[in-house]
């Protein structure tokens, strides 16, 4: 859409251009609204602030370090040893199954 103003007179080209220049930009807000926006302090709503506070507390709780007492370390080591043993047993069973099916030559190696 153009900013050209069509009128009945031919000699008002200068007026049409000035009118188009004046109306091509949106008008500014009224003075009272501008003052209210300038004097307003940015503040988040109370439910949003409470939700952010709870989220921060949960984030900090989730990233806390593990307790380093002897019992905890012993349980972790036992759990890791049992997991490694289960992996070794699974690999051995897999190799026995492959050897029994004849897909690969049986080497007798149960784990690596």
N, CA, C and O of each residue as an XYZ file, in Angstrom:
448
protein
N       0.845     -1.159      0.000
C       0.000      0.000      0.000
C       0.895      1.227      0.000
O       1.878      1.276      0.739
N       0.577      2.188     -0.793
C       1.438      3.365     -0.886
C       0.937      4.469      0.049
O      -0.189      4.427      0.544
N       1.781      5.425      0.267
C       1.444      6.558      1.116
C       0.951      7.748      0.299
O       0.927      8.878      0.786
N       0.566      7.492     -0.919
C       0.127      8.568     -1.804
C      -1.296      8.958     -1.456
O      -2.169      8.106     -1.291
N      -1.509     10.235     -1.351
C      -2.834     10.760     -1.044
C      -3.448     11.291     -2.335
O      -2.871     12.163     -2.985
N      -4.583     10.784     -2.696
C      -5.246     11.197     -3.929
C      -6.324     12.212     -3.571
O      -7.245     11.917     -2.810
N      -6.197     13.395     -4.125
C      -7.178     14.454     -3.883
C      -7.646     15.005     -5.222
O      -7.117     14.653     -6.276
N      -8.636     15.865     -5.161
C      -9.165     16.467     -6.378
C      -8.290     17.569     -6.929
O      -8.384     17.889     -8.114
N      -7.453     18.153     -6.116
C      -6.612     19.260     -6.592
C      -5.284     18.729     -7.091
O      -4.762     17.743     -6.570
N      -4.740     19.386     -8.104
C      -3.480     18.956     -8.686
C      -2.291     19.689     -8.091
O      -1.164     19.212     -8.223
N      -2.488     20.799     -7.460
C      -1.373     21.624     -6.998
C      -1.021     21.381     -5.528
O      -0.242     22.153     -4.968
N      -1.543     20.374     -4.898
C      -1.238     20.146     -3.478
C      -0.265     18.977     -3.300
O      -0.366     18.240     -2.318
N       0.657     18.800     -4.218
C       1.630     17.714     -4.111
C       2.485     17.871     -2.856
O       2.788     16.887     -2.181
N       2.868     19.086     -2.549
C       3.675     19.334     -1.366
C       2.909     18.970     -0.094
O       3.486     18.373      0.816
N       1.630     19.313     -0.011
C       0.816     18.974      1.154
C       0.628     17.466      1.274
O       0.658     16.924      2.379
N       0.437     16.790      0.151
C       0.259     15.337      0.173
C       1.518     14.641      0.680
O       1.424     13.684      1.448
N       2.683     15.102      0.267
C       3.932     14.501      0.731
C       4.137     14.730      2.217
O       4.582     13.822      2.920
N       3.828     15.905      2.709
C       4.005     16.168      4.132
C       3.006     15.375      4.961
O       3.329     14.915      6.057
N       1.782     15.212      4.436
C       0.793     14.396      5.147
C       1.220     12.936      5.175
O       1.062     12.265      6.195
N       1.760     12.433      4.065
C       2.228     11.049      4.017
C       3.396     10.846      4.981
O       3.488      9.805      5.631
N       4.287     11.833      5.076
C       5.419     11.717      5.990
C       4.956     11.741      7.437
O       5.521     11.046      8.281
N       3.935     12.534      7.730
C       3.444     12.612      9.102
C       2.695     11.350      9.512
O       2.721     10.982     10.686
N       2.028     10.677      8.576
C       1.211      9.508      8.935
C       1.925      8.193      8.669
O       1.338      7.135      8.898
N       3.172      8.213      8.193
C       3.851      6.958      7.889
C       4.354      6.251      9.146
O       4.610      5.047      9.101
N       4.501      6.953     10.255
C       4.953      6.343     11.502
C       3.798      6.321     12.485
O       2.966      7.228     12.491
N       3.743      5.276     13.327
C       2.656      5.248     14.305
C       2.840      6.363     15.332
O       3.971      6.726     15.655
N       1.767      6.891     15.834
C       1.885      7.962     16.830
C       2.416      7.408     18.146
O       2.241      6.227     18.447
N       3.050      8.246     18.906
C       3.557      7.858     20.212
C       2.419      7.715     21.210
O       1.309      8.175     20.942
N       2.670      7.085     22.358
C       1.619      6.938     23.360
C       1.285      8.276     23.995
O       2.105      9.194     23.973
N       0.111      8.395     24.552
C      -0.220      9.642     25.247
C       0.756      9.893     26.391
O       1.363      8.958     26.912
N       0.899     11.124     26.769
C       1.879     11.510     27.777
C       1.629     10.801     29.109
O       2.581     10.410     29.784
N       0.380     10.633     29.492
C       0.064      9.992     30.766
C       0.478      8.517     30.748
O       1.013      8.009     31.734
N       0.232      7.835     29.632
C       0.614      6.427     29.530
C       2.129      6.280     29.530
O       2.669      5.353     30.133
N       2.813      7.196     28.852
C       4.269      7.144     28.828
C       4.845      7.342     30.221
O       5.795      6.654     30.596
N       4.288      8.271     30.996
C       4.763      8.497     32.363
C       4.511      7.269     33.238
O       5.364      6.896     34.043
N       3.338      6.640     33.082
C       3.026      5.455     33.885
C       3.989      4.322     33.573
O       4.402      3.590     34.472
N       4.350      4.174     32.303
C       5.290      3.117     31.935
C       6.692      3.411     32.458
O       7.412      2.486     32.836
N       7.087      4.662     32.486
C       8.418      5.015     32.959
C       8.531      4.884     34.474
O       9.595      4.529     34.981
N       7.467      5.161     35.196
C       7.506      5.112     36.658
C       7.246      3.713     37.213
O       7.395      3.486     38.414
N       6.864      2.783     36.355
C       6.529      1.437     36.812
C       7.808      0.650     37.094
O       8.764      0.708     36.321
N       7.819     -0.081     38.199
C       8.961     -0.935     38.498
C       8.638     -2.354     38.028
O       7.513     -2.832     38.171
N       9.636     -3.004     37.472
C       9.439     -4.366     36.975
C       9.327     -5.305     38.174
O      10.202     -5.321     39.040
N       8.261     -6.076     38.222
C       8.042     -6.980     39.343
C       7.317     -8.221     38.825
O       6.323     -8.115     38.107
N       7.814     -9.371     39.189
C       7.190    -10.620     38.794
C       6.044    -10.930     39.743
O       6.089    -10.577     40.921
N       5.023    -11.588     39.226
C       3.865    -11.930     40.040
C       4.269    -12.882     41.167
O       5.230    -13.640     41.032
N       3.539    -12.839     42.268
C       3.862    -13.648     43.440
C       3.878    -15.152     43.143
O       4.829    -15.820     43.547
N       2.875    -15.721     42.459
C       2.946    -17.169     42.180
C       4.180    -17.545     41.352
O       4.764    -18.610     41.552
N       4.572    -16.671     40.427
C       5.753    -16.961     39.626
C       7.019    -16.912     40.478
O       7.924    -17.726     40.297
N       7.081    -15.961     41.404
C       8.250    -15.887     42.282
C       8.333    -17.107     43.198
O       9.421    -17.629     43.437
N       7.197    -17.560     43.706
C       7.185    -18.756     44.570
C       7.613    -19.979     43.775
O       8.387    -20.801     44.266
N       7.107    -20.106     42.532
C       7.480    -21.246     41.697
C       8.973    -21.233     41.375
O       9.618    -22.282     41.383
N       9.519    -20.065     41.096
C      10.958    -19.970     40.821
C      11.778    -20.290     42.063
O      12.829    -20.924     41.961
N      11.314    -19.862     43.235
C      12.031    -20.154     44.478
C      12.043    -21.659     44.734
O      13.079    -22.223     45.085
N      10.886    -22.312     44.556
C      10.812    -23.771     44.752
C      11.700    -24.484     43.740
O      12.401    -25.433     44.091
N      11.674    -24.032     42.482
C      12.524    -24.639     41.461
C      13.995    -24.510     41.779
O      14.764    -25.447     41.564
N      14.397    -23.356     42.291
C      15.790    -23.162     42.676
C      16.173    -24.104     43.813
O      17.245    -24.709     43.788
N      15.305    -24.227     44.803
C      15.605    -25.131     45.925
C      15.728    -26.578     45.441
O      16.619    -27.303     45.884
N      14.835    -27.005     44.528
C      14.915    -28.371     44.001
C      16.179    -28.576     43.177
O      16.792    -29.642     43.231
N      16.568    -27.562     42.417
C      17.796    -27.661     41.634
C      19.001    -27.806     42.549
O      19.871    -28.641     42.297
N      19.065    -27.009     43.602
C      20.181    -27.113     44.539
C      20.161    -28.451     45.274
O      21.217    -29.031     45.526
N      18.978    -28.945     45.618
C      18.866    -30.235     46.305
C      19.341    -31.368     45.394
O      20.000    -32.301     45.852
N      19.006    -31.285     44.108
C      19.384    -32.341     43.175
C      20.864    -32.356     42.839
O      21.381    -33.386     42.407
N      21.552    -31.256     43.024
C      22.975    -31.202     42.687
C      23.872    -31.286     43.912
O      25.071    -31.022     43.818
N      23.315    -31.647     45.045
C      24.140    -31.736     46.255
C      25.089    -32.934     46.132
O      24.758    -33.908     45.456
N      26.242    -32.879     46.761
C      27.195    -33.991     46.659
C      26.704    -35.197     47.452
O      25.942    -35.070     48.411
N      27.162    -36.365     47.026
C      26.803    -37.594     47.734
C      27.516    -37.633     49.084
O      28.618    -37.104     49.232
N      26.883    -38.258     50.051
C      27.593    -38.430     51.333
C      28.786    -39.366     51.146
O      28.701    -40.334     50.390
N      29.867    -39.092     51.813
C      31.102    -39.850     51.625
C      31.466    -40.680     52.852
O      32.645    -40.821     53.177
N      30.483    -41.219     53.522
C      30.828    -42.050     54.674
C      31.238    -43.449     54.187
O      31.006    -43.801     53.031
N      31.838    -44.225     55.064
C      32.413    -45.525     54.702
C      31.335    -46.513     54.251
O      31.570    -47.307     53.340
N      30.172    -46.473     54.871
C      29.112    -47.417     54.509
C      28.601    -47.161     53.091
O      28.344    -48.101     52.339
N      28.460    -45.930     52.745
C      27.991    -45.585     51.405
C      29.004    -46.010     50.352
O      28.632    -46.542     49.305
N      30.279    -45.775     50.627
C      31.326    -46.161     49.682
C      31.373    -47.674     49.540
O      31.557    -48.191     48.438
N      31.209    -48.379     50.641
C      31.222    -49.845     50.599
C      30.045    -50.394     49.789
O      30.205    -51.327     49.002
N      28.858    -49.805     49.991
C      27.691    -50.253     49.221
C      27.879    -49.990     47.731
O      27.533    -50.826     46.896
N      28.439    -48.805     47.401
C      28.674    -48.478     45.997
C      29.674    -49.444     45.370
O      29.473    -49.900     44.244
N      30.756    -49.761     46.095
C      31.756    -50.698     45.569
C      31.153    -52.089     45.377
O      31.442    -52.756     44.383
N      30.319    -52.529     46.319
C      29.674    -53.827     46.195
C      28.733    -53.856     44.986
O      28.692    -54.833     44.239
N      27.985    -52.777     44.812
C      27.064    -52.687     43.674
C      27.831    -52.722     42.349
O      27.400    -53.388     41.408
N      28.958    -52.014     42.267
C      29.767    -52.023     41.048
C      30.373    -53.397     40.803
O      30.438    -53.844     39.658
N      30.818    -54.074     41.855
C      31.393    -55.421     41.698
C      30.335    -56.404     41.208
O      30.613    -57.240     40.348
N      29.125    -56.306     41.752
C      28.052    -57.196     41.292
C      27.678    -56.919     39.837
O      27.379    -57.845     39.083
N      27.695    -55.653     39.445
C      27.385    -55.312     38.056
C      28.464    -55.852     37.115
O      28.141    -56.382     36.052
N      29.735    -55.725     37.490
C      30.813    -56.260     36.666
C      30.724    -57.779     36.563
O      30.954    -58.342     35.493
N      30.394    -58.442     37.664
C      30.250    -59.906     37.648
C      29.109    -60.332     36.730
O      29.236    -61.305     35.986
N      27.990    -59.601     36.782
C      26.856    -59.929     35.920
C      27.221    -59.738     34.449
O      26.794    -60.519     33.599
N      28.008    -58.708     34.145
C      28.442    -58.491     32.759
C      29.350    -59.622     32.298
O      29.206    -60.114     31.178
N      30.291    -60.042     33.156
C      31.188    -61.152     32.803
C      30.399    -62.434     32.566
O      30.661    -63.156     31.604
N      29.432    -62.720     33.439
C      28.615    -63.924     33.268
C      27.792    -63.865     31.986
O      27.629    -64.874     31.301
N      27.284    -62.704     31.670
C      26.500    -62.547     30.445
C      27.372    -62.762     29.203
O      26.956    -63.427     28.255
N      28.576    -62.199     29.215
C      29.476    -62.398     28.076
C      29.882    -63.854     27.932
O      29.986    -64.365     26.817
N      30.112    -64.525     29.055
C      30.472    -65.945     28.993
C      29.318    -66.761     28.423
O      29.535    -67.648     27.598
N      28.097    -66.468     28.856
C      26.937    -67.191     28.327
C      26.751    -66.901     26.844
O      26.355    -67.785     26.086
N      27.026    -65.705     26.435
C      26.917    -65.338     25.027
C      27.953    -66.084     24.192
O      27.635    -66.582     23.113
N      29.174    -66.165     24.676
C      30.216    -66.909     23.949
C      29.889    -68.389     23.886
O      30.105    -69.017     22.850
N      29.368    -68.970     24.976
C      28.980    -70.389     24.940
C      27.858    -70.624     23.939
O      27.849    -71.636     23.238
N      26.915    -69.694     23.870
C      25.809    -69.849     22.924
C      26.307    -69.737     21.486
O      25.849    -70.472     20.612
N      27.233    -68.832     21.240
C      27.790    -68.712     19.889
C      28.580    -69.968     19.516
O      28.494    -70.457     18.390
N      29.341    -70.474     20.469
C      30.133    -71.675     20.193
C      29.207    -72.867     19.936
O      29.486    -73.688     19.062
N      28.134    -72.966     20.672
C      27.211    -74.087     20.491
C      26.481    -73.990     19.150
O      26.141    -75.011     18.553
N      26.247    -72.793     18.691
C      25.538    -72.646     17.421
C      26.459    -72.825     16.227
O      25.979    -72.968     15.102
N      27.766    -72.821     16.440
C      28.717    -73.030     15.357
C      28.993    -71.783     14.543
O      29.590    -71.880     13.470
N      28.587    -70.626     15.006
C      28.819    -69.401     14.244
C      30.277    -68.965     14.293
O      30.796    -68.421     13.319
N      30.936    -69.200     15.417
C      32.349    -68.847     15.537
C      33.075    -70.024     16.166
O      32.460    -70.897     16.780
N      34.361    -70.034     16.007
C      35.163    -71.094     16.617
C      35.210    -70.875     18.121
O      35.376    -69.748     18.587
N      35.066    -71.942     18.868
C      35.082    -71.860     20.321
C      36.510    -71.669     20.784
O      37.380    -72.488     20.487
N      36.758    -70.571     21.522
C      38.123    -70.288     21.987
C      38.285    -70.542     23.477
O      39.409    -70.600     23.976
N      37.188    -70.692     24.186
C      37.291    -70.942     25.618
C      37.502    -69.693     26.431
O      37.754    -69.780     27.633
N      37.409    -68.547     25.823
C      37.597    -67.290     26.561
C      36.249    -66.797     27.052
O      35.334    -66.559     26.263
N      36.138    -66.650     28.344
C      34.892    -66.167     28.949
C      35.117    -64.782     29.526
O      35.238    -64.646     30.743
N      35.176    -63.800     28.738
C      35.410    -62.453     29.232
C      36.709    -61.900     28.702
O      37.533    -62.625     28.146
N      36.872    -60.666     28.873
C      38.067    -60.022     28.331
C      38.662    -59.101     29.319
O      39.679    -58.467     29.037
